[in-house]
């Protein structure tokens, strides 16, 4: 049975598309069907996500795929799952909610209308060769632990546990707004991987790509395909990611944590008002006369800001997890008031300037906010 979303669901929300500096989005509409309000805050969401009432889970899909039954684990460390602070080991992974079913995904059919089928899609994407080797040697069940899709996996698991995908065990309701949006982050990248030739069509013949063929998703699908081709080309080159590049990637991850602490806005009005920031086209060769900077019409001052951005990102990538949590708590307290959160971007921009004076003024202003929240 082909899975069809309501026309009112597809075309709403945001479909993420990969781009050279990270992920951008195609704006569709930010209004959810029926005006439903979502639960705000990752802490509240994960508290609800920790409620597992069933002793056993029936794994299968409405398509009649072969099902399996697994025991719900009692040793899930929900506190660490929410708060973090753990090293990536198989033992620690076994204490996560994902471990309830992850080892069985190898035998789970790929599907678009089933929670486990979509998680199997993520596993298929993370295991794609030769791209998988770009994400380091650390693995769990044969998949690279540093792959960016793990965040999507955790989000899908939360959506399922909190009833956002429907009430039919593991089936995903065509009426679910969350299910429709996740489709663009799981099945759509899978379709693009087929387009790019990385995954043979016969290996995903059980997946319903009907919605992925919609014209509204054509640009996002093409961007995913281009990303896969780019990563494939990179994987076939002899050199791995450099230490500088890995530090930079870790730095961007740290930035996301701090931006979340101040509830940093990402809407189009705000982006147009404040600018997208000085994101570099690459990590090296950022001198004023660099060919890549000339193509982007980057001025001398902008090149200086880009070099400063790279420096800050690489420094942030070396921050330990416990120190990062303290920094996030500091920013959260300092921007407790709505009026201050609206001004937080000014401090962040000033702290990123190469000049000493704006950095000092921004630091003093932030310290005053922390002392008198």
N, C-alpha and C positions, 0 to 999 in steps of 0.2 A: 504493500500500500504506500503510495507516494505521500510524502509529508508536505502539506501545504500550509503555510502561515496565512493568517488573515491579512488581507491587503493593508489593513490599518496598522499592522505590526511591522511588516517589512517596509523600510523607507522611513521608519521613525528611529530616533536615537542617533548613534554615531557609529560608523564603520571605520575601524582603525586601519590605516594603510601604512606600511613601512616606508620610510624615507631615509636619505643619507644620514640625517642627524638624529634619527630615532624613529618615532612614530608620529604621524600626523593623522588627521581625521577628516572624513567627509561629512559635513553637517547635513543631517536630514531633518530632524525635529527633536527638541529636547522634552517634549510633552509626552507623558506616558498615557496609554489608553485608559480612559475612565478617570483620569486625574488621580490615580493611585499614588500614594506617597510611600517612598521606600524608607527602610530603617537606616538611619544615619549613624555613621561611626563604625569602624571595624571592630571595636571592642564589643558593642552591642550585638553586631551581626554574628560574631564568632561565639558569643554566649548562646545565642539562639541556635547556632550551628552545632553546638556541642550536645544538643538534646537528641539522643539516639534511643528511641523507645523500643525498637524491635530487637529481638535476640538473634534473628537470622535475617539475611537479605537474600531475596530471590533475584538472581542475576540473569537478565535476558531482555529481549525487546519485544515490542508488539508485532514485529515482522515475523515472529515464529522462529527466531534464531535459537540455537541450542542454548539452554540455560544452565547455570551452575548455582549451587547453594554454598555459601561460606558463613562461618561463624563470625559474629560481630566481636571484635577484640575488646577485652576489658582493660587492657593496659595502655590505652590511649592517654598520652600526656597532654591534656587540653591546655593546661597552664603554659607549658613551653610552646605549644603550637600557636597560641595567641601572642605570647610575649617575645618569643625568639630566644636568642642567646645560646643556641646549641651548635655544636660542630656537626658537619655532615658526615654521618657514619650510618651503616646499615642498621645498627642497633637503634639509633635515634629515629631513623626513618620508620622502623617497625612500630614505633609508638605514635605515629601520626595517623589521622583518620584515613589517609590515602592507602595505607598499608592494608586496610580491611579487604580491598579487592584488587590492589595493583598487581600482585603476583599472578592473578588469574587473567589479566588482560591479554596475555599472549594467545589465549584460546578464545577470546571474546571477539565475535564478528564486529567489524567496523560498521557503524550505523549513525544516521543523522537524527533519529527520533528516540534515542535512548541514552541515558546518562553514561552507562558503561561503554556503549558504542562510540560515543564522542570522546571519552577518555582514551579509548583504544585508538581513535584518530590522532590524538595528541601523541600517544606513544609511537605511532607510525611515523609522525612528522619528526619527532625528536630522534628517532633512530635512523633517519635518512642518511645514506652514505653518498658521497664522502663528506657531507656537511657536518655530521655528528662529531668528527674528529676536531673541528674547530673549537669545540667547547671544553676541551681538556680531557684528562684521563679519569677523573672522578666519575664513577658510574653507580647507579642503583638499578638492578634488574636489567643491565645492559644498556641503560640510557644515560647520557651525560647529565650530571647533576647541575651543571652551570648553564643549561639551556634556558632561554627566556620563556619558554612555554610553561614551565612549572608554576609560574604565577597564575596563568590562565587555568591550569589544572586545579589549583587550590580554590580559585574563584568559582569554578563550575561545581566543585564538591560542596562549597558553601551554599550555592544557589539550590542545589538538590536537597540538602539537609534542612533548609529553611522553607521548603515547600514552594519555592519560586518557579519551579519547572512543571508543577502540576502535582496531583495527588495519586497517580497511578504507579506506585512503586518506582520503577526505574524509567518508565516512559516519560518522554518530554511532550507536554501538551502543545499542540499548534496554537493555542490561545495564549501561551506564555510570552510576555514581552521579553523576559530575561532569556528564555530559550531562543527566541528569534535573534536577539543580539549576540548570544554566544555562538550561534550558527555562523555569523560572519567572522568569528575568531577561532573557529575550529574546522568546520566543513569547508568554508571558503578557502582558507590556506591549503587544505588538502586538495581541493580542485585545482588550485594554482600549481601545486606540486606535480599534479598529473600533466597540466599544460606545459610545464617546464621540462618534462621528460624524466624527472627524478623518480617518480613512482609509476609503474606500469598500470594501465587502466584495469587490467584483469585482477589486480590485487585489491582494488577498491570497488569491485562490481556490485557489492551489496549496499553501497552508500547512495542515498538519494541526493543527486546534485541539482534537482529541479530549481530550487531557490537560488542556487549559486549561478544559474544561467540568467537571472534577471538583469535587465539593462541597468538598473540602479546600482548594482554591485560590480559592474564591468570594470570601472576604474580601480576599485580596491583589489579585485581579482588580478588585474594586470600588474598592479604594484607588488602584490605578493609573489607573482611569478617572476618578476624582475629581481626581487630580493633573493629568491631561491637560486636563480641563475648566477647572480653575483656571488653568493656564498659558495656555490659549486665551483666557480672559477677560482675563488680564493683558496678553497680547500685543495685544489689541484696544483697550486703553486708550492714550491718547496718550503717556504718560510712560514712558521706558525705565527700566531699573534705575539707581538713583542711585549716585553714587560711593561713598557710605556703604555701600550694600548690596553693591556689588562688593568693597569692602575686607573686609566681613564674610564674604562667601563665600570669598575667598582666605584669610582667617584660619582658617576651619574646615578648609580643606585643609591648612594648615600644622599645625594641631593634630593631624590624623590622622597626619602624618609623625612628630611627636614621641611620640604615643601608641604608634605602632608600635615606636619605638626602645626603649620600656620594656616592651614586650609587654603592653600594658594589657589587662586582662581585660574581656570583654563578656558573660560568662555571666549567667544570671538570678540565681544565688545572689549573685554579686558586686554586681549592680545593686541588688538588694533590700537588701544590706548597706550599700552606700555612697551609694545614691540616684542619680538620673539627672543630678544637677547642676542649676544654675540657668539653664536654657535659656529665653530670652525668647520671648514669642509674636510680637513684632515688634521692629524695631530702634529705633523712635522712640516717643514718647508712653509712656514707662515710669515716669511719676511715680506716687507711691503711690496716687493715687485714679483711675488710668486705668481706664476701663470694662472693657477686655480683661483687666486684672489682677484686677479685682474678680470677673469671671466665673470666673476660675481660682482664686479664694480666695487670692491672693498677699498675704502680710503685708508690712509696711513694710520689714523686714529683707530679706525675699526679693526685693523689688523692687530694693533696693540692690545685692544680689548679682547680679541680672540685668543691671543697668546696668554693673556691673564686668565681667561676662562679655562684653557687647557691646564695651566699651572694649578689653579684652584681645584679642578676636577681630579687631577692626579694626587694632590695632597689629601683630598677627601677620601680617595680610594684606599688610603693607608690608615684611616681611622678605625680603631678596634670597635667591635660591636657594642661593648658595654659603654664606651665613650660616646658612640653615636646615639645610644638611647638617652644618655644624660643630656646631650646637645638638643635632642628632640624635645625632651621635657623642659629644658630651658626656654626654647622658642615657643613652646605651647603655653607656658606661664606668661611669658612676655607679651604674647599676642592674645591674651585671654579676652580682651574687649574687642567687639566687632570693629570699632573705629580704628583700632591699632592693626587689626588684620588687614583692613583696607589699605593701610600705609606700609605694611610689611615689605611689599615689593620695592619700595624706595630704599629701605635699608639694605635689602639683598643686592640691589643694583649698585649702591654706593660701596658696599663691602667688596664688590667685584671690580671696582675701578683701580687702575694702577697707581693713582695718586694717593699719597699718605693722608692728606687732610680729610677728604671725604670718608675714608676708611675709619679714621679716628672719630669723626663726628657721628657716623653711623653706629659705631661701637658704643659710644657714650649714650646715645639715644636708646639703643637696645638695652643697655644695662639699667637705665632709668626705668624702662618699662618693666624689667624683671623685678626690680626692687619694689616698685609701686604698681603691681598688676591691676 
